């Protein structure tokens, strides 16, 4: 369709992921590649070069083009990182019609003289926005400059951002722009769900989401390689067939992981964002964001692995309480309306299991004639209850057990007036919990173990699965620490604290009594444990000039001291540690400055001026002995 409508023009196309872009640019390039012939001729220098951001996408593009041009005698070669470059160079030397590769490896082959683009008629940039985001701009420009100027350049991208427009303007000629994406509407085949949870229950939440939906293939996205390895190991331990996919893995390992997912030997693939673009996995019905994506584009491309080719899919964002605002911003910027809920509970999962068991495909299978005798014997020897129990146990045998998770609730919402200030009574960023809204707890860590709110607060949040907004007053004592938790979270906090006893033993407690406050420390006002009334602590110092230490016995009134100071005398020290020292006469410092320096050598004044000179002559130097 593209080829017929626009002939041999350059194309700048934006399309949703999973919309068949590979087939589209394959058809668009056909007229230029065949040049009136029905089949490809002798293989030599490549006629077409397709560039993709990742190895997996490049291999997938090569597979699609092999299917598309299979009857025309096309010879297709891949050049991707992680594969044997010498084998690729030999394949190029034998001649090829189409080359598909990643920017870095293609540039290496050009530098070594293995890849000659002098005969290239079509250059395709697939997922161009992703290649720019990954830092391949210089490599792409270098590759495009090696191709003939009269070539066709087909640029495909999910979005046409400013960088893409600049690249197109520089390397395309009168490109026809085709936008297949309705920016006002999100992907209609993907259902977005946002599930609130406590930060320390992400692993349990992933298990329950997998069990609740029971999709045939699932992608779980994490932000780091370490998170991928940890979560994949945890899922294996619980009985899920899972594989990992991250940038540190070799190409063979990555291919094996994807093949296991396609074959059904694995049901879950835990991956970093390296798998967020271009992968086409059949029967992928569920995407789980175990860690929130960094931006809108990453969220859309992660979610775009499902809901492809007209199939429906579900994208689940796991949102800890502290990240809810970020999740709302991501969804809002993408124009996506998500269904907010708690993580599926164990009871909800078991109810779903019952529905799936009653509708299991096994009951729709026809009986084999060879088994008729065995079936009659089983019906005769076993009761219906025994047969039903056997079927249920067989179907449930490989189902991992659901986890216990807690719902943190919606939490207080911030409401602002038109002038931007928080409404009175609304939960603002600095509002404090009152004592009647909290329950007291104690832990076996006190000042004897250097208890400090700076590290106690993160530990309490980690152990009890809450945020600091649910923590009230914290008071440390020599042998223990007592703190308040919001009543709305106290019950769930107590349950989690009983299970997580590695860092501290936390139990419910009564409020500290008055006899305990001596020397206690409050996390807001330091020592003395000032009441949490939302105001500033009482001013501890008296106004300037007041002396609460009493008059010193060796000093007289200010006027008396001034008299003997004017006379150049020191008052005798009485009752001091040097009773033998009497009054010392005042010896003024000579005008030459300190340490016998000549006049003009002091701190003030230049050459020829006496040190410390003023209207009244040389100032009197103070005695330091």
C-alpha positions in Angstrom: 0.0 0.0 0.0 2.8 2.4 0.9 4.7 1.5 -2.3 1.7 2.0 -4.5 0.8 5.3 -3.0 4.1 7.0 -2.9 6.3 5.3 -5.5 10.0 5.8 -4.8 9.7 8.6 -2.3 11.4 8.7 1.0 9.1 7.9 3.9 8.8 9.3 7.5 6.4 7.0 9.2 5.1 7.0 12.8 3.1 4.0 13.9 2.1 2.2 17.1 4.3 -0.7 18.1 2.9 -4.1 16.9 1.2 -2.6 13.9 3.3 -4.5 11.3 6.0 -1.9 10.4 8.5 -4.6 9.2 6.1 -5.8 6.6 5.2 -2.2 5.7 8.8 -1.1 4.9 9.5 -4.5 3.2 6.6 -3.8 0.8 7.6 -0.2 0.4 11.1 -1.1 -0.6 10.1 -3.9 -3.1 9.7 -1.7 -6.2 13.1 -0.1 -5.7 14.9 -3.4 -5.0 13.4 -5.4 -7.9 13.7 -2.5 -10.4 11.2 -4.2 -12.8 12.5 -7.7 -12.3 10.6 -10.6 -10.7 13.4 -12.0 -8.6 16.7 -10.9 -7.1 19.8 -11.5 -9.3 23.3 -12.5 -8.4 24.2 -11.5 -4.8 26.9 -8.9 -4.5 27.1 -5.7 -2.5 23.9 -5.3 -0.5 20.9 -3.5 -2.1 19.1 -2.8 1.2 20.3 -2.0 4.7 17.9 -2.2 7.7 19.1 -0.8 11.0 17.5 -1.8 14.3 18.4 -0.7 17.9 18.7 -4.1 19.5 19.9 -7.6 18.6 16.5 -9.2 19.2 14.7 -6.7 17.0 17.3 -7.1 14.2 17.0 -10.9 14.2 13.2 -10.5 14.2 13.3 -8.1 11.3 15.6 -10.5 9.3 13.1 -13.3 10.0 10.2 -11.3 8.8 12.0 -10.2 5.6 13.1 -13.8 4.9 9.4 -14.8 5.0 8.4 -11.8 2.9 11.1 -12.2 0.2 11.4 -16.0 0.5 10.0 -16.7 -3.1 12.2 -14.1 -4.8 15.6 -15.7 -4.0 16.7 -13.0 -1.6 19.8 -13.6 0.4 19.7 -11.9 3.8 22.6 -11.4 6.2 22.5 -10.3 9.9 25.2 -8.2 11.6 24.5 -7.8 15.3 26.5 -7.4 18.4 27.2 -10.6 20.4 27.6 -12.8 17.3 30.8 -14.0 15.6 32.0 -11.0 13.5 34.3 -13.1 11.4 31.4 -15.3 10.3 29.4 -12.2 9.4 32.3 -10.8 7.4 32.6 -14.1 5.4 28.9 -14.0 4.7 29.2 -10.4 3.4 32.2 -11.3 1.3 30.2 -14.1 -0.5 27.6 -11.5 -1.5 24.1 -10.6 -0.1 21.0 -8.7 -1.1 19.8 -7.4 2.3 21.7 -6.7 5.4 20.0 -6.3 8.8 22.0 -5.2 11.8 22.6 -3.0 14.8 24.4 0.4 14.5 27.6 -0.5 16.4 28.3 -3.7 14.5 27.5 -2.2 11.1 29.9 0.6 11.7 32.6 -1.9 12.7 32.1 -3.8 9.4 32.3 -0.6 7.4 35.5 0.4 9.1 37.1 -3.0 8.4 36.0 -2.9 4.7 33.7 -5.9 5.0 30.5 -3.9 4.4 30.3 -1.9 1.1 27.2 0.3 0.8 28.1 1.8 -2.6 25.3 -0.2 -4.3 22.6 0.4 -1.5 19.3 1.5 -3.0 17.3 1.5 0.3 18.2 2.4 3.9 15.7 1.6 6.6 15.9 3.0 10.1 13.5 1.0 12.3 12.7 2.3 15.8 14.7 5.4 15.1 13.7 7.2 18.2 15.0 4.3 20.3 18.4 4.4 18.5 18.8 8.1 19.3 17.8 7.5 22.9 20.5 4.8 23.2 23.2 7.2 21.9 23.6 5.8 18.4 23.3 9.2 16.6 27.0 9.4 15.6 27.0 5.8 14.3 23.8 6.4 12.3 25.1 9.5 10.7 28.4 7.7 9.8 26.5 4.8 8.2 24.1 7.1 6.3 27.0 9.1 4.9 28.6 5.9 3.4 25.5 5.2 1.3 24.9 6.8 -2.1 23.0 10.1 -2.2 20.4 8.8 -4.6 19.2 6.1 -2.2 15.8 5.9 -0.6 15.7 6.5 3.1 12.7 5.0 5.0 12.5 6.1 8.6 10.1 4.4 11.0 9.5 5.5 14.6 6.9 5.3 17.3 7.0 9.1 17.7 8.3 11.9 15.6 10.1 13.9 18.2 12.4 16.9 17.4 15.5 14.9 17.1 13.8 12.5 14.6 12.6 15.5 12.6 16.1 17.0 12.4 17.6 13.6 11.3 14.9 13.2 8.6 15.5 16.7 7.3 19.2 16.2 7.0 19.2 12.7 5.4 15.9 12.5 3.5 14.7 14.3 0.4 11.1 15.5 0.2 10.0 12.7 2.5 6.3 11.8 2.6 5.2 11.8 6.2 2.7 9.1 7.3 1.2 9.2 10.8 -0.9 6.2 11.6 -1.2 7.0 15.3 -4.2 8.9 16.7 -2.5 11.0 19.4 -5.8 11.7 21.2 -6.4 8.0 21.8 -4.3 5.4 23.7 -3.7 1.9 22.5 -7.3 0.5 22.6 -6.2 -3.1 22.7 -4.3 -2.7 26.0 -6.1 -2.4 29.4 -4.0 -0.5 32.0 -4.3 -1.3 35.7 -2.4 0.3 38.5 -2.1 -1.6 41.8 -1.2 0.0 45.0 1.1 -1.9 47.5 3.6 -1.5 50.2 7.2 -1.1 49.0 8.5 -4.3 50.6 5.8 -6.5 48.9 6.7 -6.1 45.3 7.9 -9.7 45.0 4.6 -11.0 46.5 2.6 -8.7 44.3 4.2 -10.1 41.1 3.3 -13.6 42.3 -0.3 -12.8 42.9 -0.7 -10.9 39.6 0.7 -13.8 37.7 -1.6 -16.2 39.5 -4.7 -14.0 39.1 -4.5 -13.5 35.3 -2.8 -16.8 34.3 -1.7 -15.5 30.9 0.1 -18.0 28.7 3.1 -15.7 28.3 4.1 -12.7 30.5 6.8 -10.1 30.5 7.9 -8.6 33.8 10.0 -5.5 33.6 12.6 -4.4 36.1 14.9 -1.4 36.0 18.3 -3.1 36.7 20.0 -6.3 36.0 20.3 -7.1 39.7 16.5 -6.7 40.1 16.0 -9.0 37.1 18.2 -11.8 38.5 16.7 -11.5 42.0 13.1 -11.6 40.8 13.6 -14.4 38.3 15.3 -16.5 41.0 12.4 -15.8 43.4 9.8 -16.9 40.7 11.7 -20.1 39.9 11.7 -20.9 43.6 7.9 -20.5 43.8 7.4 -22.9 40.8 7.0 -20.4 37.9 8.7 -21.4 34.7 10.7 -18.2 34.1 13.7 -16.9 32.2 15.7 -13.7 32.4 16.7 -11.3 29.7 19.2 -8.4 30.3 22.0 -6.7 28.5 24.8 -8.6 30.3 23.7 -11.9 28.8 25.3 -13.3 25.7 23.4 -13.6 22.4 22.9 -17.3 22.7 21.5 -17.0 26.2 19.1 -14.3 25.1 18.0 -16.4 22.1 17.4 -19.4 24.3 15.4 -17.4 26.7 13.1 -16.0 24.0 12.7 -19.4 22.4 11.7 -20.9 25.7 9.0 -18.3 26.0 7.8 -18.9 22.4 7.8 -22.7 22.8 5.9 -22.6 26.1 8.7 -24.1 28.1 8.8 -20.9 30.1 5.8 -18.8 30.9 7.4 -15.7 32.5 10.3 -13.6 31.1 11.8 -11.1 33.6 13.6 -8.4 31.6 15.2 -5.0 31.6 14.2 -2.3 29.1 16.3 -4.1 26.5 13.2 -6.1 25.8 10.9 -3.1 25.7 11.2 -2.5 21.9 10.4 -4.5 18.9 10.0 -7.9 20.3 7.1 -9.9 18.9 6.1 -12.7 21.3 3.1 -14.8 20.5 0.3 -15.2 23.1 1.9 -12.4 25.3 -1.2 -11.4 27.2 0.2 -9.6 30.2 3.0 -7.1 31.0 3.9 -6.3 34.6 5.9 -3.2 35.5 7.5 -4.5 38.7 9.4 -1.2 38.8 8.0 1.9 37.3 9.4 3.0 34.0 11.5 6.2 33.9 9.2 8.1 31.4 6.1 7.9 29.3 7.8 6.5 26.2 9.3 3.6 28.1 6.0 2.8 29.7 4.2 2.8 26.3 6.9 0.6 24.6 6.9 -1.8 27.5 3.2 -2.1 27.4 3.2 -2.4 23.6 4.7 -5.9 23.8 1.1 -7.0 24.4 -2.1 -6.1 22.6 -0.5 -6.8 19.2 -2.0 -7.7 15.9 -5.6 -7.1 17.2 -5.2 -9.2 20.3 -6.1 -7.9 23.7 -3.6 -7.4 26.5 -3.2 -6.1 30.0 -0.5 -3.8 31.4 -0.2 -3.8 35.2 1.8 -1.1 37.0 2.8 -2.0 40.6 2.8 1.3 42.5 4.3 1.7 46.0 2.7 4.4 48.1 5.7 6.7 47.7 5.6 6.5 43.9 1.9 7.1 43.4 2.4 10.7 42.2 5.0 9.6 39.6 2.6 6.8 38.4 -0.2 9.3 38.0 2.0 11.7 36.1 3.2 8.9 33.7 -0.4 7.8 33.0 -1.6 11.3 32.6 1.1 12.3 30.2 0.4 9.2 28.1 -3.3 9.9 28.0 -4.0 6.6 29.6 -6.8 5.9 32.1 -5.8 3.1 34.4 -8.0 1.1 36.8 -6.7 1.6 40.3 -7.1 -1.3 42.8 -5.3 -3.3 45.4 -3.1 -6.3 44.5 -5.3 -9.4 44.1 -5.6 -11.2 47.5 -5.3 -14.9 48.1 -9.1 -15.3 48.4 -9.6 -13.6 45.0 -7.1 -15.8 43.4 -8.6 -19.0 44.8 -12.0 -17.8 43.5 -10.6 -17.3 40.1 -9.0 -20.8 40.2 -12.4 -22.3 40.8 -13.9 -20.6 37.8 -10.9 -21.7 35.6 -11.2 -25.3 36.9 -14.8 -25.5 36.0 -14.2 -24.2 32.5 -10.9 -26.1 32.0 -10.3 -27.2 28.3 -9.7 -30.8 29.6 -13.5 -31.3 30.0 -14.1 -30.5 26.3 -11.8 -33.1 24.9 -13.4 -36.2 23.3 -12.8 -39.6 24.8 -10.5 -42.0 23.1 -12.2 -45.3 22.0 -9.2 -47.2 23.4 -9.8 -45.8 26.8 -13.5 -46.7 27.0 -12.9 -49.8 29.0 -10.6 -48.0 31.5 -13.2 -45.2 31.9 -16.0 -47.7 32.6 -13.8 -49.4 35.2 -13.0 -46.2 37.0 -16.6 -45.1 37.1 -17.5 -48.5 38.5 -14.8 -48.6 41.2 -14.6 -44.9 42.2 -17.2 -42.6 43.5 -17.9 -39.3 41.7 -16.4 -37.4 44.6 -13.1 -39.4 44.3 -12.9 -38.8 40.6 -13.6 -35.1 41.0 -11.0 -34.8 43.7 -8.4 -36.5 41.5 -9.1 -34.1 38.6 -8.9 -31.0 40.9 -5.7 -32.1 42.5 -4.2 -32.9 39.1 -5.1 -29.4 37.7 -3.9 -27.6 40.9 -0.7 -29.6 41.2 1.5 -27.1 39.3 -0.2 -23.9 40.5 2.0 -21.9 42.9 0.4 -20.8 46.1 -0.7 -17.2 46.3 1.0 -14.8 48.7 -0.5 -12.7 51.5 -0.4 -9.1 50.6 -1.8 -6.0 52.4 -3.7 -3.1 50.8 -2.3 0.3 51.9 -5.5 2.0 50.9 -6.0 5.2 49.0 -4.2 7.3 51.5 -4.8 11.1 52.2 -5.2 13.2 49.0 -3.7 16.6 48.7 -6.1 19.4 47.9 -5.0 22.8 46.9 -6.9 26.1 46.6 -6.8 28.2 43.5 -3.8 30.2 44.9 -1.8 26.9 45.2 -1.9 26.6 49.0 -3.2 23.6 50.8 -6.8 23.7 52.0 -7.3 23.8 55.8 -7.6 20.3 57.2 -6.3 18.6 54.0 -3.2 16.5 54.1 -0.3 18.6 53.1 3.4 17.7 52.9 4.2 19.1 56.4 1.0 18.1 58.3 1.6 16.1 61.4 -0.5 13.2 62.8 -2.1 14.1 66.1 -1.9 11.7 69.1 -5.5 10.5 68.8 -4.8 9.3 65.2 -1.9 7.1 66.1 -1.0 3.8 68.0 2.2 3.4 70.0 4.8 0.7 69.2 8.2 -0.1 70.8 11.4 -1.6 69.5 14.3 -3.0 71.3 16.8 -0.4 70.0 17.7 2.6 72.1 20.5 5.0 72.7 22.6 2.1 73.8 22.7 1.1 70.1 23.0 4.6 68.8 19.3 5.0 67.9 18.8 7.9 65.6 15.6 8.9 63.7 17.8 9.4 60.6 18.1 5.6 60.2 15.2 4.5 62.4 12.6 6.0 60.1 13.7 4.2 56.9 14.0 0.9 58.9 10.5 1.3 60.3 9.1 1.9 56.8 11.0 -1.1 55.5 10.0 -3.5 58.2 6.3 -2.4 58.4 5.7 -1.6 54.7 4.7 2.0 55.3 5.9 5.5 54.4 7.1 8.2 56.7 3.8 10.0 56.4 2.3 7.2 58.5 4.9 7.7 61.3 4.1 10.0 64.2 6.3 10.9 67.1 9.5 9.0 67.8 11.1 9.0 71.2 14.3 7.2 72.0 15.3 6.0 75.5 18.4 4.3 76.8 17.1 0.7 76.2 14.3 1.1 73.7 12.5 3.4 71.2 8.8 4.2 71.1 7.0 5.5 68.1 3.6 6.2 66.7 1.9 4.7 63.7 -1.3 6.0 62.1 -4.3 4.1 63.2 -5.2 3.4 59.5 -2.0 1.4 59.1 -1.4 0.1 62.6 -3.0 -3.4 62.1 -1.2 -4.2 58.9 2.1 -2.7 60.3 1.9 -5.0 63.4 1.4 -8.1 61.2 4.4 -7.3 58.9 6.6 -6.3 61.9 6.0 -9.7 63.5 7.2 -11.4 60.3 10.2 -9.2 59.7 12.2 -9.5 62.9 15.7 -9.6 61.4 16.4 -5.9 62.0 14.4 -5.2 65.2 11.7 -6.7 67.4 8.7 -4.4 67.3 5.6 -4.9 69.5 2.6 -2.8 70.4 3.1 -0.5 73.4 1.4 2.1 75.5 2.3 5.7 75.3 5.5 6.8 77.2 4.7 8.0 80.7 6.1 11.2 82.2 8.9 9.5 84.1 10.5 8.3 80.9 10.9 11.7 79.2 14.0 12.8 81.1 16.8 12.6 78.5 14.5 11.4 75.8 14.9 12.5 72.2 12.1 13.5 69.8 12.8 13.3 66.1 11.6 16.9 65.5 12.8 19.0 68.5 15.9 17.3 69.8 16.1 16.7 73.5 13.3 17.3 76.0 10.5 15.7 73.9 8.5 18.8 73.0 4.8 18.3 72.3 3.9 17.8 68.6 1.5 20.8 68.3 2.6 21.7 64.8 4.4 24.9 66.1 8.0 25.7 66.8 9.7 24.4 69.9 9.9 26.8 72.9 12.8 29.3 72.7 15.4 27.9 75.1 17.6 31.0 75.5 16.6 34.1 77.3 16.6 37.5 75.5 20.0 39.0 74.7 21.5 40.9 77.7 19.8 38.8 80.5 22.2 36.8 82.6 20.8 33.7 84.2 24.1 32.6 85.6 24.1 35.1 88.4 26.8 37.7 89.2 30.3 36.5 89.5 32.0 37.1 92.8 35.1 38.5 91.2 33.3 41.1 89.1 31.7 44.2 90.3 29.0 46.3 88.7 29.6 47.5 85.2 30.3 51.0 86.3 32.9 49.9 88.9 34.7 47.8 86.3 34.7 50.7 83.9 36.4 52.9 86.5 39.4 50.8 87.1 39.6 50.0 83.4 39.8 53.7 82.6 42.7 54.0 85.1 44.6 51.3 83.2 44.5 48.8 86.0 43.4 45.2 86.5 41.3 44.3 89.5 43.1 41.9 91.8 42.0 38.3 91.4 40.5 37.1 94.7 40.1 33.4 95.5 41.3 32.3 92.1 43.7 29.5 91.2 46.6 32.0 91.3 46.2 33.8 94.7 49.8 35.0 94.5 49.1 37.1 91.4 48.1 40.6 92.4 47.2 43.5 90.3 49.3 44.2 87.3 50.0 47.7 86.0 48.8 48.4 82.5 51.6 48.6 80.0 50.5 50.1 76.7 51.8 48.6 73.5 54.2 50.8 71.6 53.0 52.3 68.4 55.3 50.1 66.4 52.8 47.2 66.4 53.2 43.6 67.6 56.5 41.9 68.1 58.5 45.1 67.8 57.5 45.8 64.2 58.2 49.2 63.0 55.5 51.8 62.6 53.4 51.1 59.5 53.8 47.4 59.8 50.6 46.7 61.8 47.4 45.2 60.5 45.8 48.6 59.8 47.4 51.5 58.0 50.1 51.6 55.4 53.7 52.7 55.4 54.5 55.6 57.7 51.3 55.2 59.7 51.3 53.9 63.3 49.6 50.6 63.9 46.0 50.9 65.1 46.1 54.7 64.7 42.8 56.5 65.2 41.5 59.9 66.2 42.6 59.3 69.8 46.0 58.1 68.9 47.4 54.6 69.3 44.8 52.2 70.7 45.5 50.3 73.9 46.5 46.8 73.3 44.8 44.1 75.3 46.8 41.7 77.5 46.6 38.1 76.7 48.5 36.8 79.6 
